Amino acid sequence: MAAADTTNIEPIRAEHVESFHRALDAVSRERKYLSFLEAPPLDAVRAFVLDMIENNHPQFVAVADGEVAGWCDIRRQDRATRAHCGTLGIGILPAYRDKGLGAQLMRRALDSARQCGLHRVELSVHADNARAIALYEKIGFVHEGRARDAVLIHGRYIDSLNMAIILGN
């Protein structure tokens, strides 16, 4: 079983797209953590990644044995009044969880967001995802609200928690 210290954390590059797509699809199909039930088509994922790169949005991947094992991205809001804010997304393949990889990815992405001039980073998390909530709290995210019955998976409504961190300069 791979450990976080056998992976490389690096900025995403175009050559990661197919592996990132596979990882996104695997985590999406768990139908527990992401808003996707499956990954978008490969062309849409490629366009997303290339846009992130072109616009200097922080996006890091954990690469193990040449494959993406996890990712963390922060997309800057596009409205002028919200351009100081970013939205965080993260996912880790099951075999790489509980090894500190999520924290490493988040710290790299948040450091990059700070360097890019972001002031605030937001995320939403399913209220039943205790492991992720504990990680976000450890990193410094605070609870800002609850959206009741915000997610419907397998016929079950799940609340979504809104969390954010203010980045120091």
N, C-alpha and C positions, 0 to 999 in steps of 0.2 A: 504494500500500500504506500502510495506516495506521500511525502510529507512536505510541508510548506518550504522547508529549507532545501528541497531538491527541485524547486521551481524557480523560474526567473520572472520577476515582475518587470514589465516593460511597456512603454507606450504602444498602443495598437498600431499596426502597419497594414497596408493593403494585403500583404501576403497572409495575414491572420484571418481574413474575412471568412473563408470556408470553414476553418476550424472554429472560429467564433460562432458561426451560424449553427454548427453541430452542437456546440455547448449550449447556446441559447435554446435550441430545440429540445435538448435533453432536459434542461431545467424547466422549461415551459410545460413539457408533457407530464411532469410530476403533478401538475395542476394543484400546487399548494402555495407557491411563493410569488409568481409573476402574474401580471395581468394578461399575458399571452397564454393560450392553451396549446399553442404550437408556435414555432418561430415563423415570422413573416417569410415570404419567398426570398431566396438567396439574393436576387437583384435588389430587393428593398433593403435588405441588411447591408449589402455592399454600398448602396447609396447613403445609408445612415452613417456607416463607418467613414466613408470618404468625406462626407460633410463634416463629421466630427473632427477629422484630421485637418481639413481645409480651413475650418473656422477656429482651430486651436482650442477646442473643447477638451477637457481632460478625459482621457479614456485609456485605462491600463488593463492589460491582460496578464494572467499568470499562465506561463507556458511550461508544461512538463512533457518531456519526451516528444517535443515538437508539436504538441497539441494544446489548445486553449483549455485550461482546467477551471478558469474563473475570470471574471471581469468586474470592473467598476468604472462607470462613466458619470460625468456631470455635464449636463447640457445647460448652457446659459439660456435664460428666458429671452425671448425675442422682442418683447415690448419695451420701449424706452424706459418706462417707469419701473420695470422689473429686471432691467439688464444687469443689475447688481446681484441677482439671484440665479442659482442653478438648481437643477433637479437631478438627484442622484439615483442611479440604477446599479444594482449589483446582483451577481449570481455566481454560485460555486457548484461544480459538479459534485454529486454525493460522495465519491471516493476521496475528495479533498477537503471535506468539511471538518470542523472541529480541530483544525491544525494551525489556526492563526492566520490563514491565508486571507480571509475576509478583512481582518484588521489591517494587514499589510497593504492590501489593495486600496482600502479606504484612505489610509494615511497618505499614500502616494497621490491619489486623486485629489484629496483635500489640500495637500501641499501645492499641487499644480493649480488648483482652483484659486488659491490665495495668490499665487504668483500671476495668475491671469486677471487679477483685480476683482474677483468675486468677493462679496461681503457675506452672503447668506447662502446656505445650501439646504434644500428641503428634500424630504422623501416621504413616501407613504408605505406602510407595512401592514400586512394582515394582522389583526389583533391577536390571532392565535399562534403567531410565529415568535414564540418566546425566545428562541435562540438568537434570531436577528435583532429583536428589540433589545436584548441584553448587550449585544455587540454595539448597537447604535448608541445606547446610553453610556457604555464604556468609552466610546470615542468622544462623547460630549454632546450628542444630540439630545434635545429636550422635547417633551411631549407638548404639542400645541393644540391638539383637538382630536376628536373621534368622529368619523363619518359612519353612522349606523347603517347596517345592511348594504354597504357600498359594493360588495363583491358577491357574486353568485357563482359557486362552483359545486358541481354535483348536486344541484338542487338545494344547497345550503347557503344561507346568507351569512356573510362574515363582515364584521366591522373593519374599517381601515383606520389606522392611527396616523396622524400627521405629525411629523417630527422635523426639527430644523436645528442647525448649528450656525452660530455667528462666528465667522472667521476673523481672528485677530490679524493685524497687519504686521 
